[in-house]
Amino acid sequence: MDEKPKNTTGVVDRDDATDVGVPMLPGSPTEPVGPEDALGVGPKRGDYRDRVGPAGYNPTHVVPVKDAKPGEPTARVEAQRPRAEDIGDASGLKGGVETSPSR
């Protein structure tokens, strides 16, 4: 029996070459195609908490300080690991890409 099972709403096709097994909230037809920003600011549809790396690994991101005054730092380092905890359902948006207030 080589027939593939029919997909149902919210179920990932395990034959998809881009599937890395991250549990995802169901998307919507209006949502753009492409990857999420797993460690970006804002809610993501996927649960990346187990994909950040081993304990003690703390990925960071350098962001500009928009209102820096002369003599103050013009950039700061932000931890990205806590961002993996931000899982939500922003209908029709690609999480971390379009849900980020910094974009």
Steps between C-alpha positions, in 0.01 A plus 500: 500500500693802370214746533587801716256588779291809443615806692264660746487858620797584721691179428845527344571283196792286618605450137579870475878540459495822706329340801738488794237376741418819689141486629305782335170670564280482188556784252251674277476523119590870520826428680810548286705197403847469652677446828431673826766694685533242776698731729345827384293736710129421514282191515589202282269222380769241568633366828877548472584462869671166446689630193691788656794282597636335811474655843763768536476599133369855494455642150496879481403770254643852469236771457545873446404746773278743312505786752868483598642834607860602430736294714243222559520157339337485156426126523413241763514122522171316561457137600307294246433186707202660685342584163442130432249507786280749310254266326177651376248508222514821298253410226634540147848608615832317486620489859810693599515655153181701480416491871822676599453862608862568397443424129 
